[in-house]
């Protein structure tokens, strides 16, 4: 049994057929109407990816993509779009799915072999790529150690700046997902996972967003936030399980790995791709498996570390800068910032209550006593208080004015 939705799309991007069994597995639902609604949304997202993705595929990468499709017409459509195939969608999907089924036995463990080969090549390069400036750092006095590290740290900002357009693209795409009810997931292992957790944990107290809006999938689970979990980063099955349990086609997944080869992270991004989610890579190695599998690869070429292989240094710093920019950019685009004020910040202690009053002063252009009174009357809501103080209205009137409008729009009316 199959379901065929019809979408008005250019280039005959119109008919998509997916077997009911994979569809049920993807969304975990029994109700037919709900399946069809989610399926239509999934088709929209996959179609958008197919039209917008610009990536030149090597033959080996195409073979991996066909292997990943495993009979899923939506994934086949995505592959076809990446390759710029102009044929009817149903023909493309049918052809590629047939190819997958025919090649399944012949290809065997090609994907594992290709990724392992890439991983070995990258590690060989990293092991041979030592920083000349720190070869004798073990003999240096403390001030020289500091200078060497600082000179290398100064290169990080430039590496991040070189990826500005891709970071901006990622912000726009993530924002679109979150506006339509999706969530943002970070996936990583070790240092990368802990950096991701640091970023995600700061968003609710800074912007007042729900704690489950930005989640972290870390190899080894919560225990890995505090200590190394042996072998966790190699557990691809755990990554696939986590993605299947948490991620939907409406979501965005950011995979973070310095080498771009971490099995847990690569597996998470690959599985998220198959579910139709937006995928983004934050890595320090161009051409790595993680970069190849992501819709938007952000590659931070920071060079060899002061201590060879210690990716918590320049690589980790670059990752943190990118996550700062991604999450802050998304929060701004979602309307949690007015001017440069974090107007949805929960005022949960004296310091934050004082900061909230100051934001009302600045946003509404009123003296502090009036801002204090407005905050009391607004039950601590900065946006409501600012409108009350500026427009001289009640809290209920302020809330009505803010309904489906930004604070800037209301204050400038």
N, C-alpha and C positions, 0 to 999 in steps of 0.2 A: 504494500500500500504506500502511496506517495502523495505529497501535497505540492501543488504548483501555483505559487503566488505570481501575479503579474505586476511588474513595476514599470513605470514610464521612465526609461533611461535612454541616454544616447548610445550610439553604437550597438543597438540591439541588446543592451544590457537589461533584458526584460524577463526572461523566463529562467527559473532556477528550480531544479528538482533535487530534493534531498530525501533519502529513505527515512521513513518514520522512526525506525529504531534509533539511528544516530541522533535524530532531533530530540526524541524523548530523553536520551542519555544526556544530551547537552544541556537541557533545561530542567530535567528532573520533574516534569509535570505530567498529569494524566488528562487534564481538561483540554478538549480539542480546541476550543476558542482561544484559550490562553496560549496553547502551543502555536497557533497560527499568528497571534498577535506578536509574540516574541520572535517567531520565525521571520515575519515581515520586517521587524526592526533589525534583525540580524542581516537580512538581505541588503537593507539600506546601508548598513555599516560596511559590509563586505564590498558592495558595489562602490562605495566611496573610496575604500582602500585601493580597489582595482584601478580606478580612474586616476588617483592622485599619486600612486607610488611610482617613483622613477628610480629604478635600480637595474643596472646591467648585470645579468646573471651569467656566471660561468656554467658550462655544461654540468660540472659536478654539483654545483649548487642546485641546478634545476633537478637533477636526479634526486637529491636529498629532498627537495620540495615535493616531488612526485611521491617519494616514499612516505613523507609526512602526511600527504593527503589521505591515504588509507581509505579510499572510497568515498570521501566526503566531497560532494559537488561544490559546496561553498568554498572549500580550500582550493579546489581545482580552478574555480572562477578567479580566485585571488591570484593564483599562479599565472593564469592566462592574462589577467590584466597587467601583471608585472612585465610580462613578455610582449605586451602590445598586440596580442592576437585579435584580429578583427572579426573572427567568425561569430556566428550566433552563440549565445551563452550556453544554450542547452547542448549544442554540438560540441563546444569546447569542453564543457564539464563532462559530458559523456565520453568523449575521446580520452581525456586525461585520466578519468577514473578507470577506464578500460585498460589503459597503459599501466596504471598502478597495479591493477589486479594481475595482469599478465606478467609483470616484472617482479612481482612480490617475491617469488621463490628465487629468481635469478639474482635480484639485488641483495637479498639476505640482509647481512649486517653492514651494508654500505654506509649507512648514516653513522653508525658507531665508529667504523674504520676511518671515515673522512674526518670526523670531529677529533678522534684520537690523534690522527696524523697532524691536523692543524695545531692541536694542543702541544704535541711534541716539538713541532717546528717553532712555536712561540716560546716555549720554555728554553729551547736551545739558544734562540736569539737573546732571550733575557739573561741567560747564564753567561753568555759571551759579552754582553753589553754592560761593561762596568764603567763607572764614572771616574775619569782620570783625576779629577780634582780631589777625590777622597781616597785615593789608593794608599796614602800614608796617614790617614786620619787617626789611626791608632797611636801614632807618635806625636800628634799635635797637642798643644796646650788648649785649655778650655776655650779661650777667646778665638782661636783659629777654628776649632770645631764649630762654634756658633757662627762664625763668618761663612764657612763653607755651606752650612745648612741654610743660612739666610740667603746666600747668593742663589742657591738652587730653588728655594721657595719663591724667590722673586720671578721665576720663570712660569709659575703656575697660572698667574692671572692672564698672561698672554695666551697660554694654551686654551684656557676657558674662553677668552674673548674670540678666538678663532672659530669657535663653534656657536657664535651668537645667533646666526640665522636658524640653525637646527634647534637650539634651545627655545627660541621664540616660536618656531613651528610646533614644537612639543607642547608648549604652554597653551597655544590656541586649540590644539587637538584634545588635550586633556580637559580643558575648560568645557569644550563642546560635550564631551562625555558626561562630565559631572552635572552640567545643566540639564541633561536628560535623565537624571537619576542614577548615573553610573558612579563608580567609586575608583579611587586611585590606589594601586598596590605597588609597593616596592618589593623586589625580590633580590636577595643577596645572601652571602655566606661570610662568616668571620667579620673582618673589619668593615667590609662593605655593608653587611647586614646591620651592624651596630651604628654605622653612620646614618643609614636609612631610618633606623628606629629613633635616633636623636632628632632627625628632622620631623618625622611624623608625630612624635610625642609633643612637640612644641606648638603644633597648629591649633588644637582645641583651646589652650589657654591664651593664645595670641589672637585668634580670629573667631573664637566662639563656635567653631564648627563641631558637628558630632564626632565622637571619638572613632566611629567606624567608617568615617568618610575616607580617611587615608590609613591604610593598613600595611603591615610589614610581614612578608613571608620570609622567614630566616631559616637557613639550614640548621637543624638541631633544635628548633623550637625556642621557646622563651628562655630556656636554660642557657642558650648560646649568647644571650645579651650580656651575660656576666662572666662566662668562661668558655674556653675552647671545647667544642664537642667533637671528639675524634671521628673522622670519617664522614661527618655530616655533609660536607660540601660535595661529596661524591655520590650522594643518595638521590639519583634522578627520580626514582619512584616516589619518594617523599615529596619532591617538588610537584610532580604531576598530580599526586593526591591532593595537595594543598590547593593547587589551581582549580582542579575539578570541584573541590568543595566550596571555594570562595568566589571564584571569578566567573563573570558572565560576559556575553558579547558586548554589553553596554559599558564595560569597564576599561581602564587603562592600566597597563603593567609596565613598570620601569625596572629592567634588570640591571644590576650594578655589579661589575666585576673588573678589577684592574686588568687582568690578563685576557678577559673575554672568553675564557675557556672553562670556567668553573661549572662542573656538570649540573649541580643543583640549579644554578641561575639560568644556564642555557636551556635546560629542560623546562623550566618554568615559562620562559619566553616562548619556546616552541609550542608548548601546550596552549598557552594563551592565544597564540596565533590561530591555532586550529579551532578555538572556540569563537573566533571572530573579534576578540578584544584588540584594542590598540596596543602596540608594543613599542617600547623605547629602550635603547641600550645606552648605558653610561659606562664606557670602557676606556682603557688607555692604549689599546692595540688595534690599529686599523686592520681590517680584513679578518678579524677573529671570528669564531663561530657566533658569538653573541652579537657582534655588529652585523653579521650577514643575515641573521634571523630576525632582526628587529625592523619594524616599519620606519623608525627614525633612529639611526645610529648617531650617538654623540661621542666622538672619539677625541680624547684629551691627550695629546702627544706631549707628555711632560718629561720624557727622557728617563735615563737610568737614575735609580735612587742613590742617595748618598751612601746608604748601607744597602748593598746589592740585594734586591728582592724584598726589601722592607716596604711594601706598598701602603703601609699606614702613613707614610710620609708624603711625598709629593702627590702620588696617585690619590691617596685618601683625602688630602686637602682639596684637590681638584674636584673630586666627587662631591665633597661637602658644598663647595661653591656652586656646583651645578644644581644640586638638590635645593639649596637655598633659593636659587633663581627660579627653578621650576615651581616650587610650592608657593613662593611669594608671588610670582607672576600669576599663578592660577587664582590665588586668594584675591588679588587685586581685580582680576577679570570677572570674578564672581560677585564683586561688589562689597567685599568686606573691608575695603579701605576707602576713606574719603580724604582727598588731598594726599597727604602722607600719614594719616592718622588711622590707627587700627580700631575703628569705631565699633566693632562687634566684640571687643575684648571683654571677658567677664571680669568684673571688679571684685575679686575674692579676698583681698586683704587691704590694709590701710594704704600701702604704697600704690596699689593699683586703683584704689578709689580716688586718691589724689590725682593720679594720672588721668583718670576718666573725667574728673572735673575740669582739668586743664584742657582736655580735648573739646569739651563743650564750650569752654571760653573761646578757644581758637576757631572752632567751626561756626559758632553762632555770632562771634564778635561781641560778647557780653562780658561784664565784669564778673569776678570770681563769686561774690555773694549770690548773684542771680544764677550762675551756673550750678552752685551748690544746691540751691533750692529746686532748680529744675531736675537735677539728678535725684533728689529725694522724691519729688512728685512722679518721676518716671520710673521709680523702683530700680534705679541703677542702669537703665538702658541709655547709652550714650546718644544713639541716633534720635530716640524719642525726646530726650532732654534737649538736644540741640535744636530740634524743630520747635519745641515748646518755648524755649528761650528766644529764638529768633522771630517766630511768628506770633508769639503771645497767644498760644492756644492751649487747650487742655491736653492731657495725655492721650485720651481717646481720639481727639481730633488729630493729634500728631500721628498716631498709629494709622489712622485712615489715610492721611496724606502720604504716608510712606508705603502704602500698599501698592506693590508692583512698581514702585519708583525708587530711584536711588536718593540718598541724602542730598547729593549735589543738585539733582533735578528739583527737589522740594525747596531747598534753600534759595535757589535762584529764580523761582517762580514769582 
